[in-house]
Amino acid sequence: SILAQKTAHLLHKPILEQDLELVQHILDASIEEPYIRAIHVYYAAGKQNFHSGPQFIDTRDDAEPSMDTPGEFRTYRTLHFSHPLIDRNGNNPIGWVELELLTAPFVVVRYEAMVLAIAITLLCLIIGAYFAISLYYRITEPLEHIKNIVQGLARGRLNERVKPQHSREFLALAESINTMADYMEAAQADMQSHIDHAIEDLHETLETIEIQNVELDLARKEALEASRVKSEFLANTSHEIRTPLNGILGFINLALKTDLNEQQREYMETIRDSAQNLLTVINGILDFSKIESGKLTLDYAPLPLRDTIDEVLHIFALDAHDKNLELISYVEPCIPKNLLGDALRFKQVLSNLISNAIKYSSSGNIIIDVSILQRQETQITLKVCVSDEGIGLSRETQEQLFSPFIQADSSNSREHEGTGLGLAICKGLVERMDGEIGVVSEPGKGSTFWFTTRLGIDKRQ
């Protein structure tokens, strides 16, 4: 098609100028191209035909080429390409040019290219096979031998060595592996010697440890006996002190009911408060001693939850009022009215948490919230939260808050009296009630003390 287009451009001018000799010369020159068999030109204005070469092998049923668009068709032996001739303005067609090309040269060139490609492919395969065989004998076999030796060394066969290599590529590698094997064999022998020596030392150490274990066991038994004696002493002493102290408190209360002047009444009230604080400390020590010694037992009796909480709030109502604090309680409606447990110890834990909330708060609300964590047919697990808007606690204080003799802020120990046993006793009581205790707090943002307890459900309610 490109040859037809170029020929149409060459014939454009001489046809319009009616230079017939030049037209024929161009046609004859085009025949010299190796693939062009014949060429034919038609000039429509003069109804002139120009031809060079043998007659076309015609299979078109006498259909002439189009003067508007290029054409192409194929016969068994030839290819025909046609292209329009355009006037000087390049708008109107004035004729057409048609070329006939033989397909045989193209077929020959195609077969030649296929034969050449097959030959090159076979040559490449032969060269590749040669290099593959050479690579196998020069690289693969030595590598396989070296791999087997390295695997043997890895499995502990340290007496194996790589055979001398003829290829210079693997000579240095073989020497390095053999050197490494020598070092490994020497290191294993040295390590075995150290192991034997260490085993001897270990036998001696085990004998020493066995003797120390016997001594430690004796010391532990002595410590446990000393702790038991201490706990019994504390319990007995606390019990013995409480009896006269209760008598002192009783007579002080009787004395306060008599006619006293203002100074005497102030002295007596100070004595009463000090004795009451001392009794609280002694009761705490007694409870802590019972918990430590494992002698604390819990009752399993009716526990009216809402009445119990109301009793505790009634006890602390005056103290909260004096500090402009409001006590608020919320118990989930779905919690049964009557439960089973130790009401005294439940009140003791709740009282301690509310007392601390009042002690370390100066304004705001103290909220007691009781919710259900888990409920079964005969048992229920409750979570009790006591939230305040007090001074709050740092993370360091929270980590050791439930240890014995620890207060929230030792600098306030004179302002907020106490032994630091209250929360430790609460922790022991809650654990005996199959529960947990904890705190969520930030300095200056108040605190929320919570504990869980497992109680029975009274079916007789």
GIKA-V338533 format. One record per backbone hydrogen bond with DSSP energy under -0.5 kcal/mol. NH is the residue of the N-H (numbers start at 1). CO is the residue of the C=O. Records with the same first field share a line. If there is no record, write none. Layout:
BEGIN
NH=CO + CO
END
This chain:
BEGIN
5=1
6=2
7=3
8=4
9=5
10=6
11=7
12=8
13=9
14=10
15=11
16=12
17=13
18=15
19=14
20=18
23=19
24=20
25=21
26=22
27=23
28=24
29=25
30=26
31=27
32=28 + 29
33=30
36=33
37=35 + 100
38=100
39=52
40=98
41=50
42=96
43=48
44=42 + 94
45=94
47=43
48=43
50=41
52=39
54=37
58=56
63=60
71=82
73=80
75=78
79=101
80=73
81=99
82=71
83=97
85=95
87=92
90=87
94=85
95=85
96=42
97=83
98=40
99=81
100=38
101=79
102=35
103=77
104=77
107=103
108=104
109=105
110=106
111=107
112=108
113=109
114=110
115=111
116=112
117=113
118=114
119=115
120=116
121=117
122=118
123=119
124=120
125=121
126=122
127=123
128=124
129=125
130=126
131=127
132=128
133=129
134=130
135=131
136=132
137=133
138=134
139=135
140=135
141=136
143=139
144=140
145=141
146=142
147=143
148=144
149=145
150=146
151=147
152=148
153=149
154=150
155=151
156=153
157=152
158=156
160=157
170=167
171=167
172=168
174=170
175=171
176=172
177=173
178=174
179=175
180=176
181=177
182=178
183=179
184=180
185=181
186=182
187=183
188=184
189=185
190=186
191=187
192=188
193=189
194=190
195=191
196=192
197=193
198=194
199=195
200=196
201=197
202=198
203=199
204=200
205=201
206=202
207=203
208=204
209=205
210=206
211=207
212=208
213=209
214=210
215=211
216=212
217=213
218=214
219=215
220=216
221=217
222=218
223=219
224=220
225=221
226=222
227=223
228=224
229=225
230=226
231=227
232=228
233=229
234=230
235=231
236=232
237=233
238=234
239=235
240=236
241=237
242=238
243=239
244=240
245=241
246=242
247=243
248=244
249=245
250=246
251=247
252=248
253=249
254=250
255=251
256=252
257=253 + 254
258=255
260=258
265=261
266=262
267=263
268=264
269=265
270=266
271=267
272=268
273=269
274=270
275=271
276=272
277=273
278=274
279=275
280=276
281=277
282=278
283=279
284=280
285=281
286=282
287=283
288=284
289=285
290=286
291=287
292=288
293=289
294=290 + 291
295=290
296=290
301=341
303=339
305=303 + 337
308=304
309=305
310=306
311=307
312=308
313=309
314=310
315=311
316=312
317=313 + 314
320=316
321=317
322=318
323=319
324=321
325=320
326=364
328=326 + 366
330=368
332=370
335=332
339=303
340=456
341=301
343=341
346=342
347=343
348=344
349=345
350=346
351=347
352=348
353=349
354=350
355=351
356=352
357=353
358=354
359=355
360=356
361=358
364=324
366=326
367=365 + 387
368=328
369=367 + 385
370=330
371=383
373=381
374=381
376=379
380=455
381=374
382=380 + 453
383=371
384=451
385=369 + 383
386=449
387=367 + 385
388=447
391=360
398=394
399=395
400=396 + 397
401=398
403=400
405=420
406=403 + 420
412=409
413=410
416=412
417=415
425=421
426=422
427=423
428=424
429=425
430=426
431=427
432=428
433=429
434=431
435=430
438=450
440=448
442=446
444=391
445=442
446=390
448=440
449=386
450=438
451=384
452=436
453=382
454=433
455=380 + 453
456=340
457=378
458=338 + 456
459=457
461=458
END
